[in-house]
Amino acid sequence: MNLPWHLYAMAFIYFIAGLNHFRNPRLYLKIIPSYFPNPKLLNSISGLAEIILGIGLCFPILSNYAAWGVIALLIAVFPTHLYMYFNEKARMGLPKWALILRMPLQLGLIYWAYLYT
């Protein structure tokens, strides 16, 4: 069974994003809500999860499970969007309107992953 090209595109995006957690951790550490314990560990876990899920999406036997994993990950990291919106230091200079748009974009990403479950 061949997988559609857009599933590979999704896999590539998550794989690269996961690698970026390790290449540029400061970027992610800024947006992890301060009420979460051990931000460095959370950054490493989420980066590793993105890498593993990105790889898993490429294998027909695993793609369904990986897509559910992507959905769970996107739900788990949603608090970062709220934190960025309400915490000026976490905004990275982005305007509030852009931060608001990120929230429905997250729903779009969840739907995109759901197409492969």
N, C-alpha and C positions, 0 to 999 in steps of 0.2 A: 504494500500500500504506500503510495507516494503521498507526501504531505504537501499542502499548498505552499506556494512561495511566500505568501504573507505570514504564514506561521514561522518560516525561517527568518523573516524580517523581524518578527516579534522576538524570536529567540536571540537574534543578534543584538537587539536593543537591550534586552535584559542582561545578556552576557557582558556587554560593554559597560553598562551601568554598574553591574556588580564589580567589575574590575576597577572602575573608577572609585569605588568605596575605599579601595586599598591604595590607589594612586594619589588620591586627593582627599584624605579623610577629614581634613578641617572643614571642607565644604559641607559635609554631612553632619559633622559634630555640632555645627552652628544651628542646625534645624531640628535636632533631636530635642523634644521638650525637656525642660530642666527638671520636671517632676519624675522623669524616668531614671531609674538607677543605671549606673555604669554605661554611659553613652559610647565609650570606645568598644565595649563588647557588643552592644546593640548594632553599632555600625558594621562591625566585622560579621556578625550573624546575618544581617540583612544583605550585605554584599555577597557573602558566600551563598546565601539562599538564591539571590538573583543569578549568580553564575551557575549553580546546580540546576535551577529551573530553566534557565536559558538552554543549557545542554539537553535537559530532559525533553524540552519541546521538540527537539530534532529527531527523536526516536519514536516511531509510531506506537510501540508498545508502552511508552512512558508519557506520550504527549497529553493524554487525557488527565493523568494525575498531575503532571507539571502545570497544566492550565488551571486546575483547581488550586494548586500551590501558588500560582501567580495571583489568583483572585484573593486567596487568604493573605498573601503578602501585601497586596494593595490595600486591603482593608486594615491590616495591622499598622501600616505606615501613614494612614490617613490623618492621625493626630498631628503629624508634622505640618500638614497644610494649615490646620487651624492655628498651630503654634506660630507659624510664620506670619499669618494674618494678624494675630493679636500682639506679637512681640516684635517691636521695631528692630531690635538687634538681629533677629533671625531672618529678616526680610531680604537680606543681601541686596538692598537697593531697589528691589522690585516694587512697582506701584501697587497699591491695594487692588486695583481692578484686575491686574494680572494674577494676583494671588487668589482672587475670587474665581477667575476663570479656570485655575488649576483644579478646583474641586470638582466641577462637572467633567473636566477632562479625565479625572481619576475614574469617574463612573464609566466614561467611554472606554478606558483601558480595561476595566473590569468586564464590560460587555464584549470587547474584542477577545479577551481570554476565554470568556464563557462560550464563544462560538466553537471552541476546540474541545469542549468537555463532552 
